[in-house]
Amino acid sequence: MQHSSGMARAVGRAAVVVVAAVLMSSCSSDDPAQAKERQRDYCTKLGTWQDTAHATTAGEPDADAGDGQGVQSPAFDTTESAGHAVIEASKRLDRASPEHGGTGIVDDTVNAVGGDIGAEGRAVSYCDSSGFETLVGSAG
């Protein structure tokens, strides 16, 4: 009797492992429509950040003009908000698609928002290769 009790426990444990593996694989296997939606969302937010960041730097008054030290313009707030949004979108994309090279898309996005033109170019290239090239501008 003890042998069948041990066998039942082993079968029960094996069943738990199989169920856990199935659940984990279903979480990591990506629905192609959801994957495309995350890519589109990321590229849309990257394009929005580019538009606001480049408009802000292009229309930025001389830093020495006036005494507006410590005052941030609404354009800065919009750019900062767009930067946070694209970083969050890159994290969602990275978590859902680890096959895209680990945290490369997150690192490139964070660095692009920080002003790294090379990182911005890699982020734009990702959108280009994903088929969302019309949502982003060129880097720089």
N, C-alpha and C positions, 0 to 999 in steps of 0.2 A: 504494500500500500504506500509505503514511504517513497518508493521509486516513482509511482504514478503521480504523487503529489509534487515531487521535484520536477518531473517532466511537465506537469501542468504550469508550474511557475516559469519554467524555461520557455514554454510556448507563449505564455502570457507576456513575458518580457520581450520576446521576439516580435509579438504582435504590436506592442507599444513602440518598439524601434521602427517597425515598418510604417505604422501610422505617422509617427513623427517625421520620418524621411519623406513620406508622401506630402505631408503638410508643408514641410520646408521646401520641397522641390516645387510645389505649386505656388509658393510665395515668390521663389526666385525665377521660375519660368515666366517669361514676360508675354503678355498678350500683345501681339504686334500693334493693335490699334492703340493700346495704352502707351506703349513705347513711343509711337509716333506722336501722340498727344503730349507726352513729357518733352520730347525733342522740340516740338512746335512751341510749347510754352516757354522753354528755355530760350530758344532763338528769338521769339517775340520780345521777351524781357531783355535779352542782350541788345536787340535793336533799339528798344526804348531807352535803355541806359546810354547807348552810343549817341542817340539823338540828343538827349538832354546834356550829356557830358560834353559833347562837341559844340553844342550851341552855347553852353555856359563858358567854355574856354574861348570860343570865337568872339563872344560878345562881352567878355570880361573887361571892365574898365581897368585902367592903369592902377596897379596896387598902391602906388604912392599918392594917388589922387584923393583928396578929401581926408577926413579923419575918421572914417568909418571902421576903425579898428574894432574887432570883436563882433561886428555886425555881419550876419550872414544873410545873403539875399534869398528870396523865395526860389530862385533858380538853383541855388546850392542845395536847398532842402529837397527839391524835386530830383536832382541828380543823386543825392545821397539816398533817397527813398528808392529810386530806380536801381541803384547799386545794390542795396540790400535785397530787393526783389529778385534780381538776376542771380545773386549769390545763393539765395534760398532755392531757386529753381535748379541751380547747378547741383546742389546737395541732393535734391529729390531725384534728379537724373542719375547722379552717381550711385545713390543707394539702390535704385531700381535696375541699373545696368552696370554691374561691376566689371563686365567684360570690356568696358571702354577705357581700360588702363588705370584702374584704381581711382585715386582722387585727382588724376590729372586735370579733368574738366573743372573741378572745384578750385584747385590751385591756380589754374590759368584764369579762371573768372575772378577770383580774389585779387590776383596780381593785375589783371586788366583794369579792374575798378580802382586799383591803387595807382594806375598810370603807366603800367608796363605795356608798351606798344607791341612787343613780341608776343606776350601772353594774349593780348586782344586779338592779334592775328591768328593765333592757334584756336581761340574760341570761335572766331569767324569761320575759320577753316572747318571746324567741327560742324557748324551749321550748313556750310556749303556742301559738305560730304553727306549730310543727312537729308539734303533736298530742300532746305529752307533758306537758301542763299538770298531770296528776295526780302527776307525779314531783317537782315543785317546789312550794315554798310561795310566798307573796307576799313581796315584798322588804321587808326591815326588820323 
